[in-house]
Amino acid sequence: GIGSTTMPGGLPRLCVIAVSTGGPAALSELVPALPGDSRFAVVIVQHMPAHFTAALAERLDAISQLTVREAAAGDRPTPGLALIAPGDRHVEFDERGAVVLTDGELVHGCRPAADVTMISAARVYGRRAIGVVMTGMGKDGAAGALAIKRADGKTLAQDQQSSVIFGMPKAAIEAGAIDEVAPLDELAARLRFL
């Protein structure tokens, strides 16, 4: 809609990362490879129970140039900041681009689910949204990446060889949702050039 392209002051670019099985190790490689002066904000949806996501955020923050923390209601995605969806909550965005945490139905048996976050990002951030689908079982992220692609955003998927489980990237690729497939060690470089 019009709202997503004519925001006052403009929203930053927003990269939403969908990841599940094999995620913590993959994120420990990807997130530290992103420069502190990245031109986009990051929201990570890692399938994990409540309480585990805070520990993951702390661990990634310690090894990354980006500031990494668990997302809280009202947070504004900002370049240089990576927010991790808290276990057992869905992350969506209000019309100003700020984080809204919801207790909605499980999606693909998951809460948080990346599809929920990506579809909201596509709606609010439009072509400023970037979707990345990484290692994981199931198909979370496929519908979300497709929504981002349809909003003229960019989409990437991790390749089969570097994925612990290729379920999620494969589903997104088969849905026609992905612009570019790359190995884990090249994803950060690809993101820098978007």
N, C-alpha and C positions, 0 to 999 in steps of 0.2 A: 504493500500500500504506500501511499504518499508519505505517511509518517516516518517510514524507515529511511527515506532518502533525504528528507528535509529537516533533520533534527537540528534544533538550535545549538550552535557551537559544535555540532557534529560529535558522533560517538567514535571511540577509538576502534581500530580493527580488533576483532576478538577471535582467538583460536580456541575451539573446543576440542578436547582430546578424549576419545572413547577408548577405554582399555579395561581388560578383565584378567583372565588367566595369564600369568607371566608378566603382569603389569608393573609391579614394583621394581623388578629388575630392569625392565625396558625403560621405565620412567627415570630410573637412576642413571641411565645412559643419555636419554634424550634431554631432560630438563637442564642438567648442568651444561649441555652443549649450546643452550640458547643464551645469547649475550644479554647482559643486564640492561643494555639500551635497546632491547628489541622494540620494534615499532608496533607491536600488538600486545594486547592483554591475553592471558591464558586462563582457561577454566578446564580442569581435569576431572573427568568422571571415571573413577576407578571403582569397580564393583567390590565393595568391602562392607562389613558390618559396622555399625556405630562404634566409636572409640578407636578403631584401627586407623581411620582416615587422619585423625589428628597426629598420630605417631608417624604416619607416612609423610605428612606435610612437614613435620619437624625434621625428619631425616633428609628429605629433599632440600629443604631450606639450608641445611648445614653444608651441602655440597654444591649449591647452585649460586650463580650470580643474581638470578631472579630472587625476589622475595616470595617465598612459598608459604601459604597458610591455609587453614581450613576456611571455607566460605561461610560468611555469616549474613543474615538478612540485612539488606541495605548496602552491602559492599558494592563499590563501583569498580568494575573491571578497568584496570589501568595498565598501560604499557610498563613492563618491568615487574609486574605482579602476577603470580600464578595462584589461583584459588582452586582448592580441591573440594569437590562436592562432599559434604559430610555424610557418613554412612547413615542409611535409613531416611534420607530426605532427598527429594528431587530439587534440582536447581533450575529455576526459570528466571526470566528478566522482565521487569516492568517497562513501561513505555519510555522511561528515562534511561534504560539500560542497566539499572541496578538489580542486584541479586534478590530474588524472592525464593524462600525455601518452602516447599509444600510437602504434605503427607499424602499425596495422591496415590491412587492404586499402583501396585507393582506393575512394571512394564517388562516383559520378557522375564518375569520372576525376579526383577531387580528394582531396588530403590536405594541409591540413585540409578537412573537409567539415562544413558547418553542421548537416546532418541528424544526424550523430553527436553533436555537442555539444548540440543542442536536445533530442534524445531522452533523453540522459543527464540534462540539466537538468530535463526533465519528470519523470523517474523520481525524482530526488533532491530537487529543489526544489518539485515539485508546483505548487500554485496560486500559489506565490511566483515562478514563472518567467514571463518576458515574452519573446516572440519577435518580432523585427523582420526582415522580408525586404525587402532593398533591391536596387537595380539589379544586373543580372548575367544572363549567358547560362545557359541550362539550367534545371534544376528543383531544385537544391539548396535546402534550406530548407522545401520544401513538406511533406514527411513530418514534418520536425522541428516545424514550426509546428503541424501537426495534432496531434502528440503533446502539445505544450504546451496547446493548446486543450482536448484531451480530459482533461488533468490540471487543468482549471479555471483555467489561466493565461490571460494576455491576449496577443493577437497583433495586429500592425500590419504593413502593407505600404506601400511607396513607390508613388505613383501613376505611371501610364504617362507622363504629360507630363514629369515631372521625372527619369525613369529614362533613362540612356543606352541600356540594353537592358532591356526589360520582361519578359524570360524568366522569371526567378526569382519576382518578385512575381506575375506572371500565373499561373504554375503553382500557387503557394500559394493564390491567390484561387480558382482553378478547383477546387482540392482541397477547398474549403470550410473552409480552415484559418485564415482571417483575419477578425478582428473589425472592423477599421477600416482604410481606405485613406486615405493623406494625402500631399500633396506634400512633397518633401524639406524645404522651409523651415518646415513645420508639425510634422514628426515629433517634434522635441525638446519642443515645447509639449504635444503629445498625451501623450508619455511622462511629462511632469511631473505630469499630472493622473490618471495611472493609480493 
